[in-house]
Amino acid sequence: MDVNEVTALAEWLDDHVRPAMKVYDELAVAMEQNSNSGTKVPLREYLNAVEQSLRAMPVEQLTYQQTDVLAHIEIFHLLGEEGWRFVERTVKEGNYDPASAASDIRAANQRIVIAVQSFSEARSALSAVGMDGESKYDSSDKVTVRIRFKDEVKIANISQLKNRAADWYDISRGLAIAAGERPEDVEVKGATTGSVIFILGTTLTVATIISLIMKQVAATVKSTMDVAHTLQDWKTRKIADDVVEKVLQDRQKSIEDNGTAEALKLVKEKIGAHIKGDVENALKKSIEKMFSFAAKGGEVDMLPPPQPSEDEDINEAVADAINTITKNVEEMRILKATTQLLIENKANKIDEGDERPEAVEP
């Protein structure tokens, strides 16, 4: 992460997570009381407050690297919709082991408190040495795009580096041509090791195209996962025969096949009617390669420029592009998070078999 992301993450935690610590603590206190004494207190009011706080957290505003950091310190699964699922599951299990459930909620709250405080201290330390991050958008800057090579598109040797770089040359070339720009207008700003990440700098127009495509990629993956989830559920309940299974499988393949066409349509509608002939063919090739990259485990993330303030002198086209990029990136992250929850739901059902009975209100 760069300094902007560190300070932005600290600010995000202060704005959206710190307010939840109080209601989290109140739930922990109530659960501890119920596990240690004969006098029981109802949990519904505390649960409603925690649910409201967690579900109000806009985790879609976080970059993939920011979420990776929060996952590394073991608090990301305690935030947002996933955090509420953790709380709900823990409280439900409290019917069987109240003391352990109370201890788990207390430990989760303590991890959140420590993380919020640590990032607050990190931001203060950076500020003390003059590293506050840039808060304003400079229209001459490039939009940062991160390309993460992992899973089937990982880079472990020089041959793979050559092949992956060639793919992203083709992708960048098609996107730049569609935007009416040169391939070399897409800059390489850096790279990191480990799970290799290329850091590109693109113009607002190219960034807009990328955001549209990646949102459609995420939507396509979610839709196919919805169908797969339905098929698995029906097969488990033994209500899906061979005909139904074939219909659902065909539906899944149709969604996958139409994903690239839908992405091309979205780009043409947004960028303009000049996309045709060789330009359209180059763009279509770029879209197909981006879909393939994502299907093999690769990730594309962006750092949208900050929204311009009312007193900034930025023309309407630039403001519209920034708004479009920000909206598309956030929708992409929401779709990806929802898909991950579907995957986890499926895994939990397989692991647990029949659902446990609902929690009884104390």
C-alpha positions in Angstrom: 0.0 0.0 0.0 1.1 3.6 -0.6 0.8 6.3 2.1 -2.6 7.5 0.7 -4.0 4.0 1.3 -2.6 3.7 4.8 -3.9 7.1 5.9 -7.2 6.5 4.1 -7.6 3.1 5.9 -6.9 4.7 9.3 -9.5 7.3 8.5 -12.0 4.6 7.3 -11.5 2.7 10.5 -12.1 5.8 12.6 -15.2 6.8 10.7 -16.9 3.4 10.3 -15.4 0.9 12.8 -14.7 2.9 15.9 -18.4 3.8 16.4 -19.2 0.1 16.4 -16.8 -0.8 19.2 -19.2 0.5 21.9 -22.2 -1.7 20.8 -19.8 -4.7 20.2 -18.6 -4.2 23.8 -22.2 -4.0 25.2 -23.1 -7.2 23.5 -20.0 -8.9 24.9 -20.9 -7.7 28.4 -24.5 -9.0 28.1 -23.3 -12.4 26.9 -20.7 -12.6 29.7 -23.5 -11.9 32.2 -25.7 -14.6 30.8 -22.9 -17.1 30.9 -21.8 -16.3 34.5 -25.0 -15.7 36.4 -28.5 -17.1 36.8 -30.0 -13.7 35.8 -30.4 -13.6 32.0 -30.7 -10.4 29.9 -32.4 -10.3 26.5 -29.8 -10.0 23.7 -32.1 -8.8 20.9 -31.5 -5.1 21.5 -27.7 -5.5 21.6 -27.8 -7.7 18.5 -29.8 -5.2 16.6 -27.4 -2.4 17.4 -24.4 -4.6 16.3 -26.1 -5.6 13.1 -26.9 -2.1 12.2 -23.4 -0.9 12.9 -21.7 -3.7 11.0 -24.0 -3.7 7.9 -23.5 0.1 7.7 -19.8 -0.3 7.1 -19.0 0.5 3.5 -16.3 -2.2 3.0 -16.6 -1.7 -0.8 -14.7 1.5 -0.4 -11.6 -0.5 0.6 -9.0 -1.6 -2.0 -8.0 -5.2 -2.2 -4.6 -4.4 -0.6 -6.4 -2.7 2.3 -8.7 -5.7 2.8 -5.6 -8.0 2.6 -4.0 -6.0 5.5 -7.2 -6.3 7.6 -7.4 -10.0 6.8 -3.7 -10.4 7.8 -4.3 -8.9 11.2 -7.5 -11.1 11.5 -10.2 -8.5 11.7 -11.6 -8.2 8.2 -14.0 -11.1 8.8 -15.3 -9.2 11.8 -16.4 -6.2 9.7 -19.3 -5.5 7.4 -21.8 -8.2 6.3 -19.2 -10.9 7.0 -18.7 -9.5 10.5 -22.5 -9.7 11.2 -22.5 -13.3 10.0 -19.8 -14.1 12.5 -21.7 -12.5 15.4 -25.0 -14.1 14.4 -23.3 -17.6 14.2 -21.4 -17.1 17.5 -24.5 -16.0 19.4 -26.5 -19.0 17.9 -23.8 -21.4 19.1 -24.1 -19.7 22.5 -27.2 -21.9 23.1 -24.8 -24.8 23.4 -21.8 -23.2 25.0 -22.6 -19.7 26.4 -19.2 -19.2 28.0 -17.2 -19.9 24.8 -19.6 -17.7 22.7 -19.2 -14.8 25.1 -15.4 -15.3 25.1 -15.3 -15.3 21.3 -17.3 -12.0 21.0 -15.1 -10.4 23.7 -11.9 -11.5 21.8 -13.3 -10.2 18.5 -14.1 -6.8 20.0 -10.6 -6.6 21.5 -9.0 -7.4 18.1 -11.0 -4.6 16.5 -10.1 -2.1 19.3 -6.3 -2.9 18.9 -6.5 -2.6 15.1 -8.3 0.8 15.1 -5.8 2.1 17.7 -2.8 0.8 15.8 -3.8 2.4 12.5 -4.6 5.7 14.3 -1.1 5.6 15.8 0.4 4.8 12.3 -1.4 7.8 10.8 -0.1 10.0 13.5 3.5 8.7 13.0 3.3 9.3 9.3 1.9 12.8 9.8 4.7 13.6 12.2 7.3 13.1 9.4 5.3 15.0 6.8 3.7 12.0 5.1 0.0 12.9 5.2 -0.9 11.5 1.7 -2.5 13.5 -1.1 -6.1 14.5 -0.5 -6.8 16.3 -3.8 -7.0 15.1 -7.3 -4.6 16.4 -9.9 -6.1 16.0 -13.4 -2.6 15.5 -14.8 -2.1 12.3 -12.7 -2.8 8.8 -13.9 -5.3 6.6 -12.3 -3.6 3.7 -10.4 -4.6 0.2 -11.6 -3.3 -2.9 -9.8 -2.9 -6.2 -11.7 -2.4 -9.1 -9.4 -1.1 -12.3 -10.9 -2.0 -15.3 -8.8 -3.4 -18.8 -9.0 -3.4 -20.0 -12.6 -1.9 -16.7 -13.8 0.8 -16.5 -11.2 4.3 -15.4 -12.3 6.9 -17.9 -11.0 9.5 -17.8 -13.8 10.7 -15.6 -16.7 8.7 -17.5 -19.3 5.5 -16.8 -17.4 6.5 -13.2 -17.0 6.9 -12.9 -20.8 3.5 -14.5 -21.5 1.6 -12.5 -18.9 3.2 -9.2 -20.0 2.2 -10.0 -23.6 -1.4 -10.6 -22.5 -1.5 -7.3 -20.7 0.1 -5.5 -23.7 -2.8 -6.8 -25.8 -5.3 -5.8 -23.2 -3.8 -2.3 -22.7 -3.5 -1.8 -26.4 -7.1 -2.6 -27.1 -8.3 -0.4 -24.2 -6.1 2.6 -25.2 -7.2 2.4 -28.9 -10.9 2.3 -27.8 -10.2 5.4 -25.7 -8.6 7.1 -28.8 -5.2 7.0 -27.2 -1.8 5.3 -27.7 -0.8 2.0 -26.0 2.2 3.8 -24.5 -0.2 6.2 -22.7 -0.7 3.3 -20.3 2.3 3.6 -18.0 4.0 1.0 -15.8 4.4 2.7 -12.4 5.8 -0.2 -10.4 5.7 -3.8 -9.4 5.8 -5.8 -6.2 7.1 -9.3 -5.5 5.4 -12.3 -3.8 2.0 -12.5 -5.4 3.2 -10.3 -8.3 1.4 -7.1 -8.8 1.9 -4.7 -11.7 1.0 -1.1 -11.0 -0.3 0.7 -14.0 -1.1 4.3 -14.6 -4.0 5.1 -17.0 -6.0 8.0 -18.1 -9.5 8.6 -16.9 -11.0 7.3 -20.1 -9.0 4.0 -20.0 -9.7 3.7 -16.3 -13.4 4.2 -17.0 -13.3 1.3 -19.6 -11.4 -1.0 -17.1 -13.9 -0.3 -14.4 -16.9 -1.1 -16.7 -15.3 -4.4 -17.8 -14.3 -5.5 -14.3 -17.8 -4.7 -12.9 -19.3 -6.9 -15.7 -16.7 -9.6 -14.9 -17.8 -9.6 -11.3 -21.5 -9.6 -12.2 -21.0 -12.5 -14.6 -19.1 -14.5 -11.9 -21.8 -13.8 -9.4 -24.6 -14.8 -11.8 -22.9 -18.1 -12.6 -22.3 -18.8 -8.9 -26.0 -18.1 -8.2 -27.0 -20.7 -10.8 -24.4 -23.2 -9.4 -25.6 -22.5 -5.9 -29.2 -23.2 -6.9 -28.3 -26.4 -8.7 -26.3 -27.7 -5.7 -29.2 -26.8 -3.4 -31.8 -28.6 -5.5 -29.5 -31.6 -5.9 -29.1 -31.8 -2.1 -32.9 -31.7 -1.7 -33.3 -34.3 -4.5 -35.6 -32.1 -6.4 -33.4 -31.7 -9.5 -33.7 -34.4 -12.2 -31.5 -34.7 -15.3 -33.6 -32.3 -17.3 -33.6 -29.6 -14.6 -29.8 -30.0 -14.2 -29.3 -29.7 -17.9 -31.4 -26.5 -18.0 -29.4 -24.9 -15.2 -26.1 -25.9 -16.6 -27.0 -24.4 -20.0 -28.1 -21.3 -18.2 -24.8 -21.1 -16.5 -22.9 -21.5 -19.8 -25.1 -18.9 -21.4 -24.3 -16.3 -18.7 -20.5 -17.0 -19.1 -20.7 -16.8 -22.9 -22.7 -13.5 -22.9 -20.5 -11.8 -20.3 -17.9 -10.4 -22.8 -20.7 -9.3 -25.2 -22.4 -7.4 -22.4 -19.1 -5.8 -21.3 -18.5 -4.6 -24.9 -22.0 -3.2 -25.1 -21.5 -1.3 -21.9 -18.2 0.2 -23.0 -19.6 1.3 -26.4 -22.6 2.9 -24.7 -20.3 4.8 -22.4 -17.4 5.7 -24.7 -19.2 6.3 -28.0 -20.2 5.0 -31.4 -16.6 5.4 -32.8 -15.9 1.9 -31.5 -16.3 -0.3 -34.6 -14.2 -2.2 -37.1 -10.6 -2.8 -36.1 -11.1 -0.7 -32.9 -14.0 -2.9 -31.8 -12.0 -6.1 -32.6 -9.1 -4.9 -30.5 -11.4 -3.9 -27.6 -13.2 -7.2 -27.8 -9.9 -9.1 -27.6 -9.0 -7.0 -24.6 -12.3 -7.9 -22.9 -12.0 -11.6 -23.6 -8.5 -11.6 -22.1 -9.6 -9.8 -19.0 -12.4 -12.3 -18.5 -9.9 -15.1 -18.9 -7.5 -13.5 -16.5 -10.2 -13.2 -13.9 -11.5 -16.7 -14.5 -8.0 -18.1 -13.8 -7.6 -16.2 -10.5 -6.1 -12.9 -11.5 -7.4 -9.7 -9.9 -7.7 -6.1 -11.1 -8.2 -3.3 -8.6 -8.2 0.4 -8.9 -7.6 3.4 -6.7 -10.3 5.8 -7.9 -9.3 9.5 -7.7 -10.9 11.4 -4.7 -14.2 13.0 -5.4 -13.6 16.7 -6.2 -14.8 19.2 -3.6 -17.3 21.9 -4.5 -14.6 24.6 -4.6 -12.2 22.7 -6.9 -12.1 23.9 -10.5 -12.6 20.6 -12.4 -14.6 20.4 -15.6 -17.8 18.4 -15.8 -16.4 15.6 -18.0 -13.6 14.9 -15.4 -16.0 15.0 -12.5 -18.3 12.6 -14.4 -15.4 10.2 -15.1 -14.3 10.2 -11.5 -17.9 9.5 -10.3 -18.3 6.7 -12.9 -15.0 5.0 -11.9 -15.7 5.2 -8.2 -19.2 3.8 -8.6 -18.1 1.0 -10.9 -15.2 0.0 -8.6 -17.4 -0.1 -5.5 -20.1 -2.1 -7.3 -17.4 -4.5 -8.5 -16.2 -5.0 -4.9 -19.7 -5.5 -3.6 -20.3 -8.2 -6.3 -17.1 -10.0 -5.5 -17.8 -9.9 -1.7 -21.3 -11.3 -2.3 -19.9 -14.1 -4.5 -17.5 -15.0 -1.7 -20.3 -15.2 0.8 -22.2 -17.5 -1.6 -19.1 -19.7 -1.7 -18.8 -19.7 2.1 -22.5 -20.5 2.5 -22.1 -23.5 0.2 -19.0 -24.7 2.1 -20.7 -24.3 5.5 -23.7 -26.3 4.4 -21.5 -29.1 3.2 -19.5 -29.1 6.4 -22.5 -28.8 8.8 -25.0 -30.9 7.0 -28.5 -30.0 8.3 -28.8 -26.5 9.7 -28.7 -26.1 13.5 -31.8 -24.9 15.1 -32.3 -21.1 15.5 -31.1 -19.4 18.6 -33.7 -19.1 21.4 -34.1 -15.6 22.7 -32.9 -15.6 26.4 
